[in-house]
Amino acid sequence: GEFETLPFDGHCIGSCRPHPHSLRCPGLHTLLLANKIWVVCRNYVRILYAFDYMCEYYVPTRVIIDKYHMEKHYKSYGKWEEETLKGYLYPEKNKTRGPRLKLWSSFREVDDYEMIYWDRYEGCAIMKRGEGKCEMFVRNKYIDYSRTLCYLKVSKLCGGYCRDKLYTDSCKRSEKRKNPWDWQW
C-alpha cells in the first residue's frame, strides 16, 4: 500500500523497504519529484533572526536513484539568496526510523532529515531534524491548498505547533525569477 504503519506509535510514513519494481523510498521520492518543495513551517525557531528569514524552498534534480542536486532558495532581509546542496536518500533503518534525506554543502553535512509522515493527498511531508524538531515540506502544486491534516500531525508527532511559519502567500508572488538582468544586482 501507499502507507506503512509503524508499530512504535502508529503513525504512517512512506515505506522504504525494497519492493519489486518500485523505488526504495516511495514517499521521499514522490516528495522530491516536485519541481519545488516549500518549507512551510517549523515547530521550533531555527534561525535566530527568523523574522527576516522567509520563503524557503528547494528545487530538487535527481542525479542517480538516491542522489539529488538540491538548489535551496530563501529570502533573507527581503533579498533572495540561494545555495547548492547535495541530497542523499537513505532507506529506513528499522521499523522505528523513517527514510532519511541528508543534505550536504560542498564541505559539510548541513541537515539530516527523517521522514516521519507523508500525505500524498495534501502533498506534504513532516521531516524530523533531531529530537522533537520538525519541519513541514509541501510540494509546489499543493501549496495553495489547506494542510489541515499536516498541521495536526506536526502537533501530534512532534509535540508543539508550527510556530515558525516560513511560507506566506506573498512568497509565491515574489518568487525569484531568472531575469537576464539578474546578474547586475
C-alpha positions as semicolon CSV with decimal commas, in nm:
position;residue;x (nm);y (nm);z (nm)
1;G;0,000;0,000;0,000
2;E;0,085;0,368;-0,008
3;F;0,141;0,389;0,367
4;E;0,317;0,165;0,612
5;T;0,207;0,177;0,974
6;L;0,491;0,173;1,219
7;P;0,447;-0,027;1,537
8;F;0,608;0,217;1,781
9;D;0,341;0,485;1,778
10;G;0,110;0,400;1,496
11;H;0,170;0,686;1,254
12;C;0,233;0,637;0,886
13;I;0,530;0,705;0,668
14;G;0,612;0,618;0,310
15;S;0,768;0,276;0,332
16;C;1,128;0,244;0,230
17;R;1,150;-0,133;0,215
18;P;1,251;-0,267;-0,125
19;H;0,958;-0,393;-0,331
20;P;0,995;-0,548;-0,673
21;H;0,954;-0,287;-0,950
22;S;0,944;0,006;-0,708
23;L;1,170;0,265;-0,555
24;R;1,338;0,218;-0,220
25;C;1,175;0,525;-0,062
26;P;0,845;0,593;-0,241
27;G;0,720;0,872;-0,011
28;L;1,051;1,054;-0,015
29;H;1,097;1,001;-0,390
30;T;0,745;1,133;-0,454
31;L;0,815;1,443;-0,246
32;L;1,135;1,500;-0,445
33;L;0,956;1,463;-0,780
34;A;0,818;1,813;-0,724
35;N;0,960;2,098;-0,928
36;K;0,977;2,288;-0,600
37;I;0,934;2,193;-0,233
38;W;0,840;2,465;0,015
39;V;0,935;2,455;0,382
40;V;0,603;2,574;0,521
41;C;0,677;2,583;0,892
42;R;0,881;2,450;1,183
43;N;0,775;2,366;1,536
44;Y;1,090;2,543;1,659
45;V;1,281;2,856;1,565
46;R;1,587;2,750;1,371
47;I;1,737;3,084;1,278
48;L;1,794;3,348;1,543
49;Y;1,655;3,635;1,336
50;A;1,374;3,423;1,196
51;F;1,151;3,723;1,120
52;D;1,400;3,820;0,848
53;Y;1,419;3,470;0,702
54;M;1,125;3,359;0,487
55;C;1,008;3,169;0,181
56;E;1,250;2,876;0,192
57;Y;1,217;2,623;-0,089
58;Y;1,419;2,355;-0,264
59;V;1,443;2,269;-0,632
60;P;1,542;1,902;-0,647
61;T;1,702;1,740;-0,952
62;R;1,767;1,371;-0,947
63;V;2,121;1,274;-1,040
64;I;2,101;0,899;-0,982
65;I;1,850;0,685;-0,790
66;D;1,924;0,809;-0,436
67;K;2,132;1,118;-0,509
68;Y;1,991;1,465;-0,578
69;H;2,116;1,810;-0,670
70;M;1,924;2,045;-0,436
71;E;1,903;2,418;-0,501
72;K;1,797;2,594;-0,182
73;H;1,632;2,937;-0,215
74;Y;1,522;3,169;0,064
75;K;1,456;3,533;0,137
76;S;1,680;3,700;0,391
77;Y;1,621;4,065;0,480
78;G;1,394;4,091;0,175
79;K;1,659;3,967;-0,071
80;W;1,656;3,628;-0,245
81;E;1,954;3,406;-0,167
82;E;2,043;3,063;-0,298
83;E;2,285;2,783;-0,229
84;T;2,352;2,450;-0,393
85;L;2,341;2,134;-0,184
86;K;2,374;1,764;-0,248
87;G;2,096;1,540;-0,122
88;Y;2,134;1,172;-0,039
89;L;1,848;0,934;0,040
90;Y;1,880;0,650;0,288
91;P;1,617;0,383;0,345
92;E;1,457;0,342;0,687
93;K;1,700;0,188;0,936
94;N;1,446;-0,038;1,103
95;K;1,079;-0,038;1,196
96;T;1,114;0,272;1,413
97;R;1,301;0,501;1,176
98;G;1,170;0,651;0,855
99;P;1,364;0,709;0,532
100;R;1,621;0,986;0,554
101;L;1,737;1,273;0,340
102;K;2,082;1,410;0,420
103;L;2,180;1,746;0,276
104;W;2,542;1,843;0,223
105;S;2,705;2,169;0,125
106;S;3,035;2,137;-0,058
107;F;3,225;2,052;0,259
108;R;2,993;1,953;0,544
109;E;2,665;1,787;0,632
110;V;2,402;2,056;0,669
111;D;2,093;1,854;0,761
112;D;1,982;1,504;0,840
113;Y;1,605;1,475;0,792
114;E;1,391;1,174;0,873
115;M;1,052;1,148;0,704
116;I;0,802;1,060;0,974
117;Y;0,482;1,137;0,785
118;W;0,381;1,158;0,420
119;D;0,038;1,255;0,291
120;R;0,002;1,221;-0,084
121;Y;-0,340;1,395;-0,082
122;E;-0,208;1,712;0,082
123;G;0,133;1,673;-0,087
124;C;0,307;1,726;0,243
125;A;0,575;1,557;0,445
126;I;0,679;1,602;0,804
127;M;1,053;1,578;0,837
128;K;1,220;1,537;1,173
129;R;1,554;1,703;1,238
130;G;1,689;1,572;1,565
131;E;1,493;1,533;1,887
132;G;1,149;1,693;1,874
133;K;1,236;1,929;1,587
134;C;1,004;1,902;1,289
135;E;0,959;2,084;0,960
136;M;0,667;2,063;0,719
137;F;0,759;2,032;0,350
138;V;0,493;2,078;0,080
139;R;0,514;2,009;-0,293
140;N;0,464;2,322;-0,503
141;K;0,146;2,210;-0,678
142;Y;-0,027;2,164;-0,339
143;I;0,094;2,486;-0,178
144;D;-0,231;2,678;-0,236
145;Y;-0,448;2,417;-0,062
146;S;-0,512;2,382;0,307
147;R;-0,294;2,141;0,502
148;T;-0,522;2,071;0,795
149;L;-0,408;1,713;0,849
150;C;-0,043;1,802;0,822
151;Y;-0,072;2,081;1,078
152;L;-0,246;1,841;1,316
153;K;0,025;1,581;1,260
154;V;0,302;1,828;1,345
155;S;0,140;1,879;1,686
156;K;0,070;1,510;1,737
157;L;0,401;1,363;1,619
158;C;0,639;1,639;1,720
159;G;0,480;1,797;2,022
160;G;0,428;2,165;1,957
161;Y;0,254;2,359;1,685
162;C;0,407;2,528;1,378
163;R;0,539;2,841;1,545
164;D;0,796;2,940;1,285
165;K;0,594;2,998;0,968
166;L;0,823;3,040;0,669
167;Y;0,563;3,032;0,394
168;T;0,305;3,303;0,327
169;D;0,108;3,370;0,009
170;S;0,345;3,653;-0,077
171;C;0,630;3,400;-0,113
172;K;0,489;3,256;-0,433
173;R;0,407;3,600;-0,574
174;S;0,756;3,732;-0,510
175;E;0,939;3,422;-0,629
176;K;1,284;3,469;-0,766
177;R;1,267;3,499;-1,143
178;K;1,556;3,417;-1,371
179;N;1,588;3,750;-1,550
180;P;1,864;3,839;-1,797
181;W;1,947;4,144;-1,585
182;D;1,969;3,946;-1,257
183;W;2,348;3,948;-1,270
184;Q;2,359;4,328;-1,235
185;W;2,208;4,331;-0,887
